[in-house]
């Protein structure tokens, strides 16, 4: 497996961008230079992240997310 995270990744198992092996390597996200821990999905090439919006749920019971635009830097955390 490579040392760089994929261009797009999601934590939702129903998403086509979900990859359990990559997520098991503890991916961290810096968004606009700030560490984010509530990222649900990201895309580096398009420059956006989806963050969980509190405890709100949609009609299917999944958490509501907000799409934020900006510089995205995924990385693998050590250890």
FENVEN-V882277 format. One record per run of one state. SS is the DSSP state (H for helix, E for strand, - for the rest). FROM is the first residue (numbers start at 1). TO is the last residue. If there is no record, write none. Layout:
BEGIN
ss from to
SS FROM TO
SS FROM TO
END
This chain:
BEGIN
ss from to
- 1 7
E 8 10
- 11 17
E 18 18
- 19 19
H 20 23
- 24 26
E 27 31
- 32 33
E 34 36
- 37 38
E 39 43
- 44 47
E 48 57
- 58 62
E 63 69
- 70 71
E 72 76
- 77 79
END
